[in-house]
Amino acid sequence: MKSETTMSTQPLHTTADSARMTRWPAVLCWLAVALEGFDLVVLGAVIPELLATKALGFTPEAATLVATMSLVGVGLGAAAVGPLVDRFGRRYSIIACVLIFSVFTLLVAFAPNVALFTTFRFIAGLALGAVMPSCLAYISEHNKSGKTGKATTLTMTGYHAGAVAISLLAVFFSHNWHLLFIAGGVAGLLMLPLLWWKLPESQGFLDAQAAKTAVGSSASVGSAATPDPVAVKTGLGGLFAGRYALVTIGVWVTSFMGLLLVYGLNTWLPKIMADAGYPVADSLVMLFVMNVGAVVGLVIAGWLADKHGTKPIVLMWFLLAAVFLAALSIPMSGQILVNIAVFITGVFVFSAQVLVYAFVSAIYPAHTRGTALGMASAVGRIGAIVGPFITGTLVTAGIAYPWGFYLFAVVAVLGFAAMSIVPKKV
């Protein structure tokens, strides 16, 4: 009787503990991505104040250099983290990234000159670029269903939450820009003990390591079984093994186009709409509305991707993004109508890129997943640099409206075309 009582009560206790343990990694990855959004967007929030007060000797040229070096750091960090996260694990990568970008974001607040401000920001950018691929690799393996759409898109809503948080803080504290960097740095440092305590290593990573060890052991004892070279190839080589080469090329081009759209619109939408004749205040509201649309789009896209497959939804999202981007070139009467159009555009433009990450998480094996996500993000960051530059050139030439929207529509079509060549399975 005693053993029957133990058997009947123990599973209930284990299940409850398991549920709590299952929630923690998802929450912590979301928070880490939210910190990334906060610390990335903080620079844009403080640049107007830095220029207005000429703090540290800031000039428009210095601000451009800082912004560019920050994005370069993000791209390099994303590219470099892949092999590391696939070799040493997702847990340590996430913890190290949060530690590094928090410390150097804090140091930015106390930089005595533009040179050190830029240096600290670049180093912080390295870790900021690395944390997102690490979190997405982790969360895709943490999701036991094998479907990565909803898990990825919900995690990425953290980025927008962080961006909204710093935007709201900037409204009240932009006059004291030091506090905004201090807030981001301190928040990350406070999160570190929780990450160490509640974030276990990814089981998918542990299984992949065990599989590699088994292959190595078989080879050392002269096993007759010959492992599939595609199945065990790691690093960049694994991204181009067999049919993965076509996947990698298509995903890289799609990611480039996706982030070109995201950063091009986030940087220049208010200016383009102001050039179109809309009041400046309304143009700023449009940027907020577009980002709200992004969050809604992430939730919808993830649900549809898990239900119908990620690739078809990626294709649909890029195609619809092209249609609505082109539609923004049409003059509209009434602020409500314009905001509806901008909202719908945000639904498709921002989540299209995140769906690419969901596809990558699903199609690559665990031993190359971190590298695949890191490189997709890194190539996309090149688009993030190119997008604002090209759009800025159109603004300078005085033709950003309507040609900027035509350009964005073409970029969305190119993203659609690149994703079209990618096989659903390998």
VEXTORVEX-260288 format. One record per residue (C-alpha): chain; residue number from 1; x, y, z. Coordinates in Angstrom, 1 decimal. Layout:
BEGIN
cadena num X Y Z
A NUM X Y Z
...
END
This chain:
BEGIN
cadena num X Y Z
A 1 0.0 0.0 0.0
A 2 2.9 2.3 0.8
A 3 4.4 1.9 -2.6
A 4 1.1 2.5 -4.3
A 5 0.8 5.8 -2.4
A 6 4.3 6.8 -3.5
A 7 3.6 6.0 -7.0
A 8 0.3 7.9 -7.1
A 9 1.7 11.1 -5.6
A 10 5.2 11.3 -7.0
A 11 4.2 11.9 -10.7
A 12 2.0 14.8 -9.7
A 13 4.9 16.5 -7.9
A 14 7.3 15.8 -10.8
A 15 4.9 17.1 -13.4
A 16 4.4 20.4 -11.5
A 17 8.1 20.9 -11.1
A 18 8.6 20.0 -14.8
A 19 6.1 22.6 -15.9
A 20 7.8 25.3 -13.8
A 21 11.2 24.3 -15.2
A 22 9.8 24.3 -18.7
A 23 8.5 27.9 -18.4
A 24 11.7 29.4 -17.1
A 25 13.9 29.0 -20.2
A 26 11.2 30.5 -22.4
A 27 10.8 33.5 -20.1
A 28 14.5 34.0 -19.7
A 29 15.1 33.8 -23.5
A 30 12.3 36.3 -24.0
A 31 13.9 38.7 -21.4
A 32 17.3 38.3 -23.0
A 33 15.9 39.3 -26.4
A 34 14.0 42.2 -24.8
A 35 17.3 43.4 -23.3
A 36 18.8 43.2 -26.8
A 37 16.0 45.4 -28.2
A 38 16.4 47.9 -25.3
A 39 20.1 48.2 -25.6
A 40 20.1 48.3 -29.4
A 41 17.4 51.0 -29.7
A 42 18.8 53.2 -26.8
A 43 21.4 54.7 -29.2
A 44 18.8 56.0 -31.6
A 45 16.8 57.4 -28.6
A 46 19.8 59.4 -27.3
A 47 21.4 60.6 -30.5
A 48 19.1 63.7 -30.8
A 49 20.0 64.8 -27.3
A 50 23.7 64.1 -27.9
A 51 23.7 66.3 -31.0
A 52 21.6 69.0 -29.5
A 53 23.9 69.4 -26.4
A 54 27.1 68.5 -28.3
A 55 27.8 66.1 -25.4
A 56 31.3 64.6 -25.4
A 57 31.8 66.6 -28.6
A 58 29.3 64.7 -30.7
A 59 28.8 65.9 -34.3
A 60 26.5 64.4 -37.0
A 61 29.6 62.7 -38.4
A 62 30.4 61.2 -35.0
A 63 26.8 60.0 -34.5
A 64 26.9 58.3 -37.9
A 65 30.1 56.6 -37.1
A 66 28.8 55.3 -33.7
A 67 25.6 54.1 -35.3
A 68 27.5 52.3 -38.1
A 69 30.1 50.7 -35.8
A 70 27.3 49.5 -33.5
A 71 25.6 47.7 -36.4
A 72 29.0 46.4 -37.6
A 73 29.6 45.0 -34.1
A 74 26.1 43.4 -34.1
A 75 26.8 41.7 -37.5
A 76 30.3 40.4 -36.5
A 77 28.9 39.1 -33.2
A 78 26.1 37.2 -35.0
A 79 28.6 35.7 -37.4
A 80 31.1 34.7 -34.7
A 81 28.8 33.2 -32.2
A 82 27.5 30.3 -34.3
A 83 30.5 28.0 -34.1
A 84 30.9 28.9 -30.4
A 85 27.3 28.2 -29.4
A 86 27.4 24.9 -31.3
A 87 30.7 23.9 -29.6
A 88 30.3 25.2 -26.0
A 89 26.5 25.3 -25.6
A 90 23.6 27.7 -25.7
A 91 23.4 28.3 -21.9
A 92 27.0 29.7 -21.6
A 93 26.7 31.7 -24.7
A 94 23.5 33.4 -23.5
A 95 25.0 34.2 -20.1
A 96 28.2 35.5 -21.6
A 97 26.4 37.7 -24.1
A 98 24.2 39.2 -21.4
A 99 27.2 39.8 -19.2
A 100 29.3 41.5 -21.9
A 101 26.6 43.7 -23.4
A 102 25.4 44.8 -20.0
A 103 28.9 45.8 -18.8
A 104 29.8 47.7 -21.9
A 105 26.4 49.4 -22.1
A 106 27.0 50.6 -18.6
A 107 30.5 51.8 -19.6
A 108 29.0 53.8 -22.4
A 109 27.2 55.9 -19.8
A 110 30.6 56.9 -18.3
A 111 32.6 57.3 -21.6
A 112 34.7 60.5 -21.3
A 113 34.8 61.1 -25.1
A 114 33.4 60.1 -28.5
A 115 36.2 57.6 -29.2
A 116 35.6 55.5 -26.0
A 117 31.9 55.9 -26.5
A 118 32.2 54.3 -29.9
A 119 34.6 51.6 -28.7
A 120 32.3 50.6 -25.8
A 121 29.3 50.6 -28.1
A 122 31.1 48.4 -30.7
A 123 32.0 45.8 -28.1
A 124 28.5 45.8 -26.7
A 125 27.2 45.4 -30.3
A 126 29.3 42.2 -30.6
A 127 27.4 40.6 -27.7
A 128 24.1 42.1 -28.7
A 129 24.4 40.5 -32.1
A 130 25.3 37.1 -30.6
A 131 22.5 36.8 -28.0
A 132 19.6 36.5 -30.4
A 133 20.9 33.5 -32.4
A 134 21.9 31.9 -29.2
A 135 18.4 32.4 -27.7
A 136 16.6 31.2 -30.9
A 137 18.7 28.1 -31.1
A 138 17.9 27.4 -27.5
A 139 14.2 28.0 -27.7
A 140 13.8 25.9 -30.9
A 141 15.3 23.0 -29.0
A 142 13.4 23.7 -25.8
A 143 10.1 23.5 -27.8
A 144 9.2 19.8 -27.6
A 145 6.6 19.9 -30.3
A 146 9.2 20.3 -33.1
A 147 7.4 23.3 -34.5
A 148 9.5 26.4 -34.4
A 149 7.1 29.1 -35.8
A 150 5.2 30.2 -32.7
A 151 8.2 29.6 -30.4
A 152 10.4 31.8 -32.5
A 153 8.0 34.6 -33.2
A 154 6.8 34.8 -29.5
A 155 10.4 35.0 -28.4
A 156 11.1 37.8 -30.9
A 157 8.2 39.9 -29.5
A 158 10.7 40.5 -26.7
A 159 12.8 42.6 -29.0
A 160 9.9 44.9 -29.7
A 161 8.9 45.1 -26.0
A 162 12.5 46.2 -25.2
A 163 12.3 48.8 -28.1
A 164 9.0 50.1 -26.8
A 165 10.3 50.3 -23.2
A 166 13.3 52.4 -24.1
A 167 11.2 54.6 -26.4
A 168 8.9 55.4 -23.4
A 169 11.8 56.0 -21.1
A 170 13.4 58.3 -23.6
A 171 10.3 60.5 -23.5
A 172 10.9 61.3 -19.9
A 173 14.7 60.9 -19.5
A 174 16.2 61.8 -22.9
A 175 17.6 65.0 -21.3
A 176 19.8 62.7 -19.1
A 177 21.0 60.2 -21.7
A 178 23.4 58.6 -19.1
A 179 20.5 57.2 -17.2
A 180 19.1 55.3 -20.3
A 181 22.4 53.4 -20.7
A 182 22.7 52.8 -17.0
A 183 19.2 51.3 -17.0
A 184 20.0 48.9 -19.8
A 185 23.3 47.8 -18.2
A 186 21.9 47.4 -14.7
A 187 18.9 45.4 -15.9
A 188 21.2 42.9 -17.6
A 189 23.5 42.5 -14.6
A 190 20.5 41.9 -12.4
A 191 19.3 39.2 -14.7
A 192 22.6 37.3 -14.6
A 193 22.0 35.4 -11.4
A 194 18.6 34.3 -12.6
A 195 20.1 33.0 -15.9
A 196 22.7 31.0 -14.0
A 197 20.1 29.6 -11.6
A 198 17.2 28.9 -13.9
A 199 18.6 28.3 -17.4
A 200 19.7 24.7 -17.9
A 201 21.7 23.7 -21.0
A 202 19.6 22.8 -24.0
A 203 18.8 19.1 -24.2
A 204 19.1 19.4 -28.0
A 205 22.7 20.5 -27.7
A 206 23.5 17.8 -25.1
A 207 22.0 15.2 -27.4
A 208 24.0 16.5 -30.4
A 209 27.2 16.4 -28.3
A 210 26.5 12.8 -27.3
A 211 25.9 11.9 -30.9
A 212 29.3 13.4 -32.0
A 213 31.0 11.6 -29.1
A 214 29.4 8.3 -30.2
A 215 30.6 8.8 -33.8
A 216 34.1 9.6 -32.6
A 217 34.1 6.4 -30.4
A 218 32.9 4.3 -33.3
A 219 35.7 5.6 -35.5
A 220 38.4 5.1 -32.9
A 221 37.5 1.4 -32.5
A 222 37.3 0.8 -36.2
A 223 33.5 0.4 -36.4
A 224 32.3 -0.8 -39.8
A 225 29.5 1.7 -39.7
A 226 30.4 4.8 -41.8
A 227 28.6 8.0 -40.5
A 228 26.9 10.2 -43.0
A 229 29.4 13.1 -43.6
A 230 26.5 15.5 -44.1
A 231 25.0 14.5 -40.7
A 232 28.2 15.1 -38.7
A 233 29.7 18.1 -40.5
A 234 29.8 21.1 -38.3
A 235 30.6 24.8 -38.6
A 236 30.3 26.7 -41.8
A 237 31.1 23.5 -43.7
A 238 27.9 22.0 -42.3
A 239 25.9 24.8 -43.9
A 240 27.0 23.9 -47.4
A 241 27.0 20.1 -47.1
A 242 24.7 18.4 -49.6
A 243 21.4 20.1 -50.2
A 244 22.0 22.4 -47.3
A 245 24.0 24.6 -49.7
A 246 20.8 25.6 -51.5
A 247 19.0 26.2 -48.2
A 248 21.9 28.4 -47.0
A 249 22.2 30.6 -50.1
A 250 18.4 31.1 -50.3
A 251 18.1 31.9 -46.5
A 252 21.0 34.3 -46.6
A 253 19.6 36.3 -49.5
A 254 16.1 36.3 -47.9
A 255 17.5 37.5 -44.5
A 256 19.5 40.3 -46.2
A 257 16.3 41.5 -47.9
A 258 14.2 41.1 -44.7
A 259 16.5 43.2 -42.5
A 260 17.0 45.8 -45.3
A 261 13.3 46.3 -45.1
A 262 13.1 46.4 -41.3
A 263 15.9 48.9 -40.7
A 264 15.2 51.0 -43.8
A 265 11.6 51.5 -42.7
A 266 12.4 52.0 -39.0
A 267 15.1 54.6 -39.9
A 268 13.3 56.6 -42.6
A 269 9.6 56.0 -42.5
A 270 8.8 59.3 -40.6
A 271 10.9 61.3 -43.0
A 272 9.4 59.7 -46.1
A 273 5.9 60.2 -44.9
A 274 6.7 63.8 -44.0
A 275 8.1 64.3 -47.5
A 276 4.7 63.0 -48.7
A 277 3.0 65.9 -47.0
A 278 1.9 64.3 -43.8
A 279 2.5 66.3 -40.6
A 280 5.7 65.4 -38.8
A 281 3.9 64.4 -35.6
A 282 1.6 62.1 -37.6
A 283 4.7 60.6 -39.2
A 284 6.2 59.7 -35.8
A 285 2.9 58.1 -34.8
A 286 3.1 56.0 -38.0
A 287 6.4 54.5 -36.9
A 288 4.9 53.5 -33.6
A 289 1.8 52.0 -35.4
A 290 4.0 50.0 -37.7
A 291 5.9 48.5 -34.7
A 292 2.6 47.6 -33.0
A 293 1.6 45.9 -36.3
A 294 4.9 44.0 -36.1
A 295 4.0 42.5 -32.7
A 296 0.6 41.4 -34.0
A 297 2.2 40.0 -37.1
A 298 4.6 37.9 -35.1
A 299 1.9 36.3 -33.1
A 300 -0.3 35.5 -36.2
A 301 2.7 34.4 -38.4
A 302 4.0 32.0 -35.7
A 303 0.6 30.4 -35.3
A 304 0.1 30.0 -39.1
A 305 3.6 28.7 -39.6
A 306 3.1 25.9 -37.1
A 307 -0.3 25.0 -38.7
A 308 0.6 25.2 -42.4
A 309 4.4 25.0 -42.6
A 310 6.9 27.8 -42.2
A 311 8.0 28.2 -45.8
A 312 4.5 28.8 -47.3
A 313 3.9 31.5 -44.7
A 314 7.3 33.2 -45.3
A 315 6.5 33.4 -49.0
A 316 3.0 34.7 -48.4
A 317 4.3 37.3 -45.9
A 318 7.0 38.7 -48.3
A 319 4.5 38.8 -51.1
A 320 1.9 40.7 -49.0
A 321 4.6 43.0 -47.7
A 322 5.5 43.9 -51.3
A 323 1.8 44.7 -52.0
A 324 1.3 46.9 -49.0
A 325 4.6 48.7 -49.3
A 326 3.7 49.6 -52.9
A 327 0.3 50.7 -51.6
A 328 1.9 53.2 -49.2
A 329 3.1 55.2 -52.3
A 330 -0.6 56.1 -53.0
A 331 -1.6 59.4 -51.4
A 332 -4.3 58.8 -48.8
A 333 -6.8 61.2 -47.2
A 334 -7.5 60.8 -43.5
A 335 -5.0 59.9 -40.8
A 336 -7.0 56.8 -39.8
A 337 -6.8 55.3 -43.3
A 338 -3.1 55.9 -43.4
A 339 -2.4 54.4 -40.0
A 340 -4.4 51.3 -41.0
A 341 -2.3 50.9 -44.1
A 342 0.9 51.4 -42.1
A 343 -0.3 48.9 -39.4
A 344 -1.0 46.2 -42.0
A 345 2.4 46.8 -43.6
A 346 4.1 46.4 -40.2
A 347 2.2 43.1 -39.7
A 348 3.9 41.6 -42.8
A 349 7.3 43.3 -43.1
A 350 8.7 42.7 -39.6
A 351 7.5 39.1 -39.0
A 352 8.5 38.0 -42.5
A 353 12.2 38.2 -41.4
A 354 11.5 36.5 -38.0
A 355 9.8 33.6 -39.9
A 356 13.1 33.1 -41.7
A 357 14.8 32.4 -38.4
A 358 12.0 30.0 -37.5
A 359 12.6 28.1 -40.8
A 360 16.4 28.0 -40.1
A 361 15.7 26.6 -36.6
A 362 13.6 23.8 -38.0
A 363 15.6 22.7 -41.0
A 364 19.2 22.6 -39.7
A 365 20.3 19.9 -37.3
A 366 21.3 20.7 -33.7
A 367 25.0 20.5 -34.3
A 368 24.9 23.4 -36.9
A 369 21.8 25.2 -35.8
A 370 23.6 27.9 -33.9
A 371 26.0 28.6 -36.8
A 372 23.1 28.6 -39.2
A 373 21.1 31.2 -37.1
A 374 24.2 33.3 -36.5
A 375 25.1 33.5 -40.1
A 376 21.6 34.2 -41.3
A 377 21.5 37.0 -38.8
A 378 24.9 38.3 -39.7
A 379 24.2 38.4 -43.5
A 380 20.9 40.1 -42.6
A 381 22.8 42.7 -40.6
A 382 24.5 43.7 -43.8
A 383 21.1 44.5 -45.2
A 384 20.4 46.4 -42.0
A 385 23.3 48.7 -42.9
A 386 22.6 48.9 -46.6
A 387 18.9 49.7 -46.1
A 388 19.1 53.0 -44.3
A 389 22.0 54.0 -46.6
A 390 20.1 53.5 -49.8
A 391 17.0 55.1 -48.4
A 392 19.0 58.0 -47.1
A 393 20.4 58.5 -50.6
A 394 16.8 58.7 -52.0
A 395 15.9 61.2 -49.2
A 396 18.9 63.3 -50.1
A 397 17.9 63.2 -53.8
A 398 14.4 64.3 -52.8
A 399 12.8 61.3 -54.4
A 400 12.2 59.1 -51.3
A 401 8.4 59.5 -51.8
A 402 7.2 57.6 -53.7
A 403 10.3 55.8 -54.9
A 404 11.4 54.6 -51.5
A 405 8.2 52.5 -51.3
A 406 8.7 51.2 -54.8
A 407 12.3 50.2 -53.8
A 408 11.0 48.5 -50.6
A 409 8.4 46.6 -52.6
A 410 11.0 45.3 -55.0
A 411 13.2 44.2 -52.1
A 412 10.2 42.2 -50.7
A 413 9.8 40.5 -54.0
A 414 13.5 39.6 -54.1
A 415 13.0 38.1 -50.6
A 416 10.1 36.1 -51.9
A 417 12.1 34.9 -54.9
A 418 15.1 33.9 -52.8
A 419 12.9 31.9 -50.4
A 420 11.2 30.2 -53.3
A 421 14.4 28.3 -54.3
A 422 14.8 26.9 -50.8
A 423 13.7 23.2 -50.4
A 424 11.1 22.5 -47.7
A 425 13.1 19.5 -46.5
A 426 16.7 18.2 -47.0
END
